[in-house]
Amino acid sequence: MRLARNVKRFRQECGWTQEEASYRIKIHNRQFQKLEHGQANVTMETLAKICVAFKIDGEELLRK
């Protein structure tokens, strides 16, 4: 759930909709919605895409 909360927080800080975030991360919108609700299994590739889109490192993404 930490990942889901952080993804949502970073998205909101950027002022992006879920649709815009999924586009920038290059994943399907439904997958992004599941990710934000803690219902998706996330690959290392997807984690890397999230970090690139939000311009953060992995440690920041997984921090409390």
Backbone hydrogen bonds in HBPLUS format (Angstrom, degrees):
<---DONOR---> <-ACCEPTOR-->    atom                        ^
c    i                          cat <-CA-CA->   ^        H-A-AA   ^      H-
h    n   atom  resd res      DA  || num        DHA   H-A  angle D-A-AA Bond
n    s   type  num  typ     dist DA aas  dist angle  dist       angle   num
A0005-ARG N   A0001-MET O   2.91 MM   4  6.18 165.5  1.94 155.9 159.1     1
A0006-ASN N   A0002-ARG O   2.92 MM   4  6.12 163.7  1.94 153.2 157.9     2
A0007-VAL N   A0003-LEU O   2.87 MM   4  6.05 163.0  1.90 156.6 161.1     3
A0008-LYS N   A0004-ALA O   3.06 MM   4  6.22 164.9  2.08 148.9 153.1     4
A0009-ARG N   A0005-ARG O   2.90 MM   4  6.10 157.4  1.95 146.8 153.8     5
A0010-PHE N   A0006-ASN O   2.84 MM   4  6.04 169.6  1.85 156.7 158.6     6
A0011-ARG N   A0007-VAL O   2.91 MM   4  6.04 158.3  1.95 148.1 154.7     7
A0012-GLN N   A0008-LYS O   2.93 MM   4  6.12 164.3  1.95 151.1 155.0     8
A0013-GLU N   A0009-ARG O   2.87 MM   4  6.09 155.4  1.93 149.9 157.4     9
A0014-CYS N   A0010-PHE O   3.03 MM   4  6.23 141.7  2.18 141.7 151.1    10
A0014-CYS N   A0011-ARG O   3.16 MM   3  5.19 126.1  2.46  94.9 108.6    11
A0016-TRP N   A0011-ARG O   3.15 MM   5  5.53 164.1  2.17 156.0 152.6    12
A0015-GLY N   A0012-GLN O   2.96 MM   3  4.87 141.7  2.11  95.9 107.9    13
A0021-ALA N   A0017-THR O   2.99 MM   4  6.20 163.1  2.02 150.2 155.0    14
A0022-SER N   A0018-GLN O   2.92 MM   4  6.08 164.9  1.94 150.9 154.9    15
A0023-TYR N   A0019-GLU O   3.04 MM   4  6.21 152.2  2.12 143.4 151.1    16
A0024-ARG N   A0020-GLU O   2.95 MM   4  6.19 162.7  1.98 152.1 156.3    17
A0025-ILE N   A0021-ALA O   2.84 MM   4  6.01 150.8  1.93 151.9 160.4    18
A0026-LYS N   A0022-SER O   2.86 MM   4  5.76 124.5  2.17 131.8 145.8    19
A0027-ILE N   A0022-SER O   3.00 MM   5  5.26 163.6  2.02 148.2 153.1    20
A0031-GLN N   A0028-HIS O   3.05 MM   3  5.28 119.1  2.44 102.8 117.5    21
A0032-PHE N   A0028-HIS O   3.05 MM   4  6.43 153.0  2.12 151.4 159.7    22
A0033-GLN N   A0029-ASN O   2.92 MM   4  6.24 157.4  1.97 153.4 159.5    23
A0034-LYS N   A0030-ARG O   3.04 MM   4  6.29 160.0  2.08 148.4 153.0    24
A0035-LEU N   A0031-GLN O   2.92 MM   4  6.13 154.4  1.98 145.3 153.0    25
A0036-GLU N   A0032-PHE O   2.91 MM   4  6.18 161.6  1.94 156.2 159.7    26
A0037-HIS N   A0033-GLN O   3.11 MM   4  6.32 131.1  2.36 138.4 151.2    27
A0037-HIS N   A0034-LYS O   3.16 MM   3  5.09 133.4  2.38  93.7 106.7    28
A0039-GLN N   A0034-LYS O   2.77 MM   5  4.84 164.7  1.79 152.7 148.5    29
A0038-GLY N   A0035-LEU O   3.08 MM   3  5.12 162.3  2.11 106.7 111.0    30
A0047-LEU N   A0043-THR O   2.99 MM   4  6.33 159.2  2.03 149.7 155.8    31
A0048-ALA N   A0044-MET O   2.91 MM   4  6.15 155.4  1.98 147.8 154.2    32
A0049-LYS N   A0045-GLU O   2.99 MM   4  6.29 153.5  2.06 144.7 152.0    33
A0050-ILE N   A0046-THR O   2.91 MM   4  6.18 154.3  1.98 151.7 158.4    34
A0051-CYS N   A0047-LEU O   3.02 MM   4  6.30 161.4  2.06 149.5 154.1    35
A0052-VAL N   A0048-ALA O   3.01 MM   4  6.27 158.5  2.06 150.4 156.0    36
A0053-ALA N   A0049-LYS O   2.96 MM   4  6.14 165.9  1.98 149.6 153.5    37
A0054-PHE N   A0050-ILE O   2.98 MM   4  6.17 162.3  2.01 155.7 159.8    38
A0055-LYS N   A0051-CYS O   2.82 MM   4  5.58 111.8  2.29 134.4 150.6    39
A0056-ILE N   A0051-CYS O   2.96 MM   5  4.95 158.6  2.01 138.9 145.2    40
A0055-LYS N   A0052-VAL O   3.19 MM   3  4.90 145.7  2.32  93.7 103.8    41
A0060-GLU N   A0057-ASP O   3.10 MM   3  5.43 118.1  2.50 104.4 118.3    42
A0061-LEU N   A0057-ASP O   3.13 MM   4  6.48 153.6  2.20 149.8 157.8    43
A0062-LEU N   A0058-GLY O   3.10 MM   4  6.32 146.9  2.21 147.8 155.2    44
A0063-ARG N   A0059-GLU O   3.00 MM   4  5.97 113.8  2.46 141.1 156.4    45
